[in-house]
């Protein structure tokens, strides 16, 4: 019986009880017209009353005209009433003494208490949200059970995590044919812990396992076990496993298990802490005195470092499956899954989009596809083109366009010189990423952006690359200094300076890229705060040497940026003019300018090289997700996720 049926029955019972009460209280009402006692006595004296029926203090009488009335004797009694009636030739009737039904008496006496109990039961059910299990079902599990018919997800719907799928495919074989494994004495892992950043598809992969194996799937969150009442979490764990045993073989999926599986001893209540009791009960159920055959527990978390060691030991969570961020091939596969749901133009290339989205998770790629579809819908298009995907990437990476931002011509010109400096340096220094777009259209906090895109998902870089990156970071500041002088430079390069300094510090203190300091680790990440800290007390001489080397990398690469711009000052002026006119230049146009060729207008511009409509945004190359507003910390090697691939003022 579902919640709606139970609530309907409850209110129906209350309504019936109210009706019976009103019926009992209103039973004395005969529906006759009432007159005062004086009028009745006058009618008797005038001999116009035919008969009278006396019931306690109530008198019902009929007149000679055929009308019926009722009246009530004032006070307790009228001793002369019978004599008066007989003198008036009135036929007198009497009623036997009334005895109230025992059921009516019970109803009248107990109805208020029953009503209060009913209201209390109703509100307790609402507060508990116990899925229709009753008012006292605190210890009932909140796990939602999905039958095999309800689960339509398969491994075909999971993309971008091929290694993780291979790790869990044997679970499907075991759930389908457990005897094949048991004959050889093998034991399937009791628990699988899925670890990975948010949005990488851990929950989706768990559903796919159940969908492939065609077994019941119990889904619950770690926070559903923890309540304000002591012992409720442990009771819910017991109830969940009891339900799972009845449906074995099955899968129990616990999302965000770190909510209940943290290290014991860290709570305020010590061993009596409710969360710790819940964890203790889970440990016993997973591997205790009773053997839960046919039940596989799959848990997901993005914080494995906070989990209790007893939870991770063999026999409980035997296997850890890493569901990491997808590489370029994985992103392409994920995009193809999501692109099946929308109508696409012929120019949409999943591989190109995947190249331009390093560091994206599966959830972020799904959001990108959705944003592109929304852009197309706003323009009332019937299909989604590559233009919408470029707009969606720009919006996600940098924010919406700030076309309403009012910039003076001088501010716009300075921004154009700044971004041109980044673009030129990035195109000339060795070993750096390819430029794909430079724009002075304001987005988010950036007044302009120069986008650079890596060839693949880089996991490490050379010393040459990092030095080139520092030069690129200072390209905008160097351009301002050359054009306007040292006293006229702006604060627009603050994020560039911050990131360039963090790269130089990491090169010296962590990556061993300084010849004078050597491969000595002098700075590491604090495990608690996440901030860089010294690994040991450094001598004054070594500290000074580190500072000198950091400044050397900064000064050397800043000077290189200034020299390259001075050598290509004509290109700097030409790119500034092109940005002032077009606002956005793609990679091929930048190459033409560096080769001292005129800029070829892209489609959407008229013969006078003036923008037609909003077409400046439509012809951009794929760019990396990151920008200098998201600063990488200097306590770890720079990866494509951490390293900004575009520079913004």
N, C-alpha and C positions, 0 to 999 in steps of 0.2 A: 504494500500500500504506500503510495507516494505522499509527499507533504501536503499537496492540495486536498487529497481525499481526507487525510487526518484532520486538517484544519476545518474542513467542511463539516465533518461529523461532530467536532467539538462545538462549533457554533450552533449546529442544529440541536444538540442536547440542551445548550443554554437557552435557546429560543423556546423549546418545548417546556422547560421548567418555568420560564417566565409566563408562558401562556396558562399553564396549570395554576400558577399562583394567582394570576389575575382572575381566572375563572372561579377559584375558590373564594377570593375576596369579593367578587362581584356577584356571587350566587344569590344574595339577598335582594337584588334589584329585580322586581317583577315586571317592570316596564309600564305600570299603571300610572295614571295621572294622580298626583299627590295634592290633597287639600288639607287645610288646618283642622285641628280637632274641634274647634268651635263651630265651624261650618258643618262638620259631621253631626254634632249634637243637635244643631238646628234642623238638619234634614230629618233626624230621627223624631224630633218633637213634632215636625210637620207631617210625619208618617209618609215620607217620600222614599224611605229606605226599605227595600224588600228583604234583604238578608245581609248578614255580616259574618266574616270569617276572622276569628281572633287567633293570632299566632304570636304569643308572647306579648310584645308591645305594639305589634303591627296589626292593623285592622284593614281588611279589604272588604268593600261593600258595593252592592249594586242598587241602583235607584229604579224607581218605577218607570222612568223614561228609557231604561235599557243601558245606561252608562255605568261604567265601573271606575271606582276610585280607591285610593288607599290613604290612610292617615296613621299617625302614631300617637299612642297614649302618652301624655306628658307626665313626667315624674316616674315613679316606680309602678303605680297602679291606680285604678279608679274603682273604689268599692261599690259605687252605685251604678256602674256601667251596665251590668247585666239587668238590673231592675229597670233601668231607663230604656234599654232595648226591648225588653219584653212589654213594657208599657206602650211602646210605639209600634207594637205588632211586627217586630223584626225577627226573622228566623235567625237564630244564632248557631254558628258552627265553631268547633274548636279543633286545634292541631295537636298531635302528640308531641311530647318533648323531643327536641332535635338532639342527635348524637353525632358529632363531627367524625368523619372517617379518619382512621388511624393514619392513612397515607397522606391525607390533606394536612393533618396535624404535623406529621413529620416534615412534610414539604415546607409548611409555614415556619417551623422552628429551625430547620437546618438549611433552608435555601440561602441565607446570607453567607454561611460558612462555605457551602458548596460553591457559591459564586466566587468567593475570594480564592479558594483553592484552584478553581478553573483558570482564573486570571493569572495566578502565580505560575501555574504550569505553562500557560501560553507564553508568558514573558521569559521564563527560563529556557524554553525551546528556542526563542528568538535570540537570546543572548549566547547560547551555546552554538547555534548554527550547526547542529549535529546531524544534518542530512536526514532529518525525520526519524531519528533513533529514539526520541523520548527525552523527557526532562532530566533524567538522571544519567544520561549517557555520556558523562565526562570522559570516561576511559575508552570510548569507542574510537577506532581509527578513522581518520579523515581521508585515507587513501581512496582515490577514485579508480575503480576497476573498469578497464576497457576489454571487451571480449574480442576474440580474433576477428569477428566480422566487422568490428568498429575500427580496427587499425588497418588503414590503407597504405601506410608508408612502407616502402621497401628500400633496399640498398640502391636502387636506381634513382631514388629521390635524394640521395646523399652524395655530394660531390666535394672534391677538394681535400679529402682526408683518406686517401687510398690506404695508407699504412695502418690507420686506425681501423678501417673496415676489415683489413686482413687479420688484425688481432682478434676481432670479435666474431669472425665468421664461423669459427669452430663451435661457438656457443649455439649457433643455429643448428649445426649438425647434432650436437648433444641433445638439444631439446626435441629434435625430430626423432633421433635414434639413440636413446640413452644406453640401450643394451649393447650396442657396438663398442662403446667405450668401457662399459663395466665388465665385459668379457675378458678384457686384457688387464683388468685391475686398475685402469687409469681413473683418475678423479678429475672432473671438470672443475675449474676455479669456482669457488662459492661466490666470490665477489669481484666485481670489476670497478675500478676507480677511474673515471674519466677526468683528465686534468687538461685545462687549456684556457686561454683568454676568453672573455665574454663574447658570445656571438659566433663561436666557431662550429656550432652544430652538435654539441654533446647530447642534448635532449633529443634532437632529431635522429641521431645515430641509435640511441636507446630504443626509440619507437620503431626504427627500421629493423632492429633485431627481433622485436616482438612480432612485427608484421611478416618477416620472413619465416619465423618459426611457427607462426599461427598458434600462439599460446596467450593466455590472459596476461594483462599488463596492468600492474598496480602502480599508480603515480602519486607521489606525495612530496611535499617540500619539507626540508629540515625544520623550518620554523613552525610547521603544523604540530610538531610533537611538544613544543614548549608552551606551557600555560602558567597562569598565576597560581594554580592549585597544585600543591605538592603531590607527586605520584601520578599525575594525569599523563605526563609524557611516557613514563614507563608502562602504564596500562595501555596506552595507545600502541606502543611497540608490540606488546604481547598480542593485542587484538589483531593488529595488521598481519603478524605472522600466522595467527590462527586462521584468518581468512585465506592467506596464501596457501597454507597446507591443504585446505579443502579444494583448491583450484590447481594444485601442482600437476604437471610442471608449469611453472609460470615465472614471470619476471617482476621484481620489485624495483622500481626506480625512485631513488631519493635525490631530489634536486637540491643544490646548495647545502650539502651535508655539513659544511663547516659551521652552520648555525647551531648544530647540536653535537658535533664531533670534535670540538676544540680540546686542547690539552686539559686534562683534569688537574684540579688543584689551583686553577686560575680564577675560580668563582669566589664570590663573597661568602658563600655559605659552606665552604669546604666540602667535605664528603656528603653533606646533606643538601647540597645545592640541587635544585630541580633538574637543571640541565645535565649535571653529572649523573644523577640517577637514571635519566633517560638514556644517556650514553652507556652506562653499565648494563642496562637491560638489553640494549641493542647488541652489545658485545656477547652477552650470553646467548641471545637468540641466534646470532650468526654462527657461533661456534661454542656451544656449551654442552650440557649433558645430553640434550636431545639433538638428533641429527635431522636437519631440515632438507631431506632429499628432494630434488626436483625444483628447488627454489634458488634462483640466481638473483643476487642483489647487484644492481648497477647504481652507482652514485656518481654525481658530477659536482665539481668544485673548480673554482679558479684560484683557490688559496690552499694548496696542499700542505704548505709549511705550518699551518696552525692546527692540523689534525693530530689527534692523539696517536701515539706510536702503537698502542694495543689495537687500534682500529686498522692499522696498515699491515699488521703481521700476516704471514701466510696462514690460511685457514679462515680468514675473514675477507679482507680485500687482497687476494693473492696476486692480482695483476693490475698494473697501472698502465692505462692507455692514454698517450698524449695526443690530444686533438689540437694541433697547433694552427697558427695562421696559414692560410693556403699560399702556395707559391704561384708563379704566373700561370702555370698549367692548371693548377687547382682552381684559380680564380676564373679561368676561362670555362672550366667545367661547371662551376657554380653559376656563372652568368648564363650559360646555356640552359640550365634548369629553370632559372627565373624568367629568361627571355621567352620560354615557351608559352607563358601566360599572357603575353601582350602581342599586339600586331606591330610588326617591324617593317621598316623600309629596307630596300635592298642594300643600302650603304652601311647598315649597322654591322660592325665586325666585332665579335666577342673577344677575339685575340687582341685587337687594338685597345679595347676598353680595359682588358686585363693588364696590359703593359702599363697603362696609365694609372693603375690603382694599386701600387705596392703598399703592403701593410694593411690592406682592407680585410676584414673578417667576412664570413658568409653573411651575417646579418647586415653589415654595412653595404655589401654588394646588393643585397635585396632592397635595401633602402635607396641605393643609387638607381636601380631599375624603376622603382616606384616613383622617385622624384622625376625621372625622365618622362614617365607616362603622364605625370601631373602637368609637366610643362607642355606636353603635346595637347593635353585636354584643354588647358587654358587658351591655347591658340586655335582650338576647335579643329585640330587636325584629325584625320582618320587613322594615321599610322604614326609611329614613333621613329624619328630619324636620328642620325648621328649627332645632329645639332643639339637635340634635347639632352643627349647623354653628356655632351661637353658642358652645357649649361648646368646640368645637375652636378657634375664633378666640381665645377667652379663654386657653386652654391654650398656644397658640403665642405669643401676644403677651406674656402675663404669667407663664406657668407654671401648674402644677397648683394647685388649691385646697389651702390649708393649714388644713383643718378641724381638724386635731389641735393647731394653735397655741392655746395657752392665754392668753387676754387677760382682764385684770381688767375689771370693769364700767367703771372710770374710764378705762382705756386705750381701751376700745371707744367710750366717749362722746367722748373727745378726737378719735379718728379720725373719728367721725361729724361733729363740728363742722368738722374740717379739710376733709373732702371736700364737705360742704355749702357751705363757703366758696367752693371752686373752682366748684361747680355754679351758685351764685347769681351770682357775678361773671361767669361765662361766659355766663349767660342775659341779663345786663343791659347789658354793655358793647357798644358799636356795632361792626359790621363783623367780628364773630368767628363761628366755626363754631357749628353747632347742637349742643346737648347731646343725647346719646342714652342715656346710662346713668351712674348714680353708684352705687357699691357700697362696702361696708366688709367684704366677704368677702376675706380675705387670699389673695393669689396671688403666688408667687415672692417677690420682696423687698418688694413693696408690701403695706401693711396695708389699703389701700383705693384706689380709682381712680375718677376722674371722666372719662368718655369724651366726646370731641367729634369730630364727623365733618364733614369738608369736603363741600361740594356736589359737587365734581368734583376732578380732578387739578390742583390749583393749582400753577403754576410760579413765580409771583411774588405779592407782597402789598404793600399800601399801608402808609404810615406809621401810619394809624389802626389797621390790623389789628395791627401789631407792638406798639403801645402797649397795645391791648386784651389782647394775649397776655401782656404783662408783668403787667398787673393780674390776669389769671386765675391766673398762676403764684403770685402773692402772696396769692391769695384764702384759701388754707388757713392761711398764717402769720398773716394779718390776723384771721381768725376766732379762732384760738387766743389772740391778744393781746387781743381784745375780751372774750372770755369769761373767760380765766384771768389776764389781766394780763401785763405785759411780763416779769416775773420767772419766769413759769410756762410760757413757750413752750418747745417741744421742738425737737429736731434733725430732726424729720420732714420739714422743708421744705428740707433741704440740696440735694436735686436741683432743686427749684423755684428756689432762689436761684441755683444755678449756671447753669441754663439762662436765667433772666431776665437775668442779668448778661451772658451771651454774646450775647443778642439786642441789648441796649443797646449793647454794644461794637461789634457789627457795624453797627448803625444809624449810629454816629458815624464809624467808621474805614473802612467799606467801601461802604456803600450810600448815603452822602451824604444822610442824612435828618436831619442836625442843621443848624439854620439858622445857628448861630454858627460852626461849623467849615466848613460848606459841602461841596460835592461834591469832596472831596480824599481820595484813597486813601492812607491812612497805615498800613494793615495788609494784608498779602497772605499767601497760603499758600506755605510753603516747599516747593519742588518735590521735595526729598529726604526731609525728615522729615514733611511734611504738616502741620506746626504753623504757626500764625500768626507772622509776623515783621514787623518794621518795614521799610518799603520804603526808607527813607532816614533819615538823622540828623535828628531833629526838634528844633526849638528848645524851650527850657524853657517859653516862653509857650504854644506850640501843644500841648505835652504836657499842661500844666496845664488848658488849655481842653478838651482831649479828656476828661480825667478828670472835669472839672466837668460836661460834657454827659452823660457816662455816668451820673454820680450824679443829675443832674437827671431823666433818664428813669426811673431806678429810684425816686427819692423821689416824683416826681409820680404815677406809676401805683400805687405802694404806698399813697399817701394816698387816691387815688381808690377803691381797694379797701376801705380802712377806712371811708370815708364811705358807700359803697354798702351795706356790711354794717350800719353803724349805722342807716341809713335803713330797712333791712329786717330789723331784729333779730328781729322776730316770725317772719319767714319762716325765719331761721336756726335758731331754737329748734324750730319746727315740723318742719323738714327733719331736724334731729337726731333728734327723736322718731320720725319715720317710718323713718329708717335704723336706729335701734335696734330697731324692731319688725320691719321687713320685710327689712333688710340690703341690698336692692337696689331702686332706684327707676328707672323708665324715664322717657323724655322727657315723656310726657303727665302722669305723676304730678308731676314737678318743675314743670311749667307750672301745674298745679292749686295747688300750694303757693305759688308766686309770686303767683298770682291770689287768694290767701287763701281757697282752697276746700279742703274735706276731700279727702283722698287716696282715689281709687277703687281698691279692691283688685282685683288682676288674678286671672285664673282660677288655681285651685290653692290659694287661701286659704279657710279655713273662715269661718263666720259671725262668729267672734270675732276675726277679723283676726290669726290666728296661723298661722304657717307649717305647712303639711301636707307632711311629708316634706322633700324637697330642692327644692321648687318655686321657691325664690327665685332659682335660677339660670336658670329656663326662660323668663323673660319679659323679655329684654334686647333693646335695640335694637342695630343694627349699630354697630360702633365702629371707629376707625382702628387700624392696626397698631401705631403708635408709642406709646411711653410715656416718661416722664422718666427712666427708668433708662437709656435709650439717648440720651445727650446729643448734640445737634447741635453741631458745632464752630462757632466764631465766625469762621471764615475763609472762608465762602462764603454766598451767599444761602440762606435757609431755604426748602426745598421740602417738599411733603407727606411725602416719604420721611424728611427730616431733622427736620421740625418735630414735636414731640410733640403729639398731639391729645388726650392725656389727662394728668391730673395725679395723681400718686400720692404717698402719704405714706411 
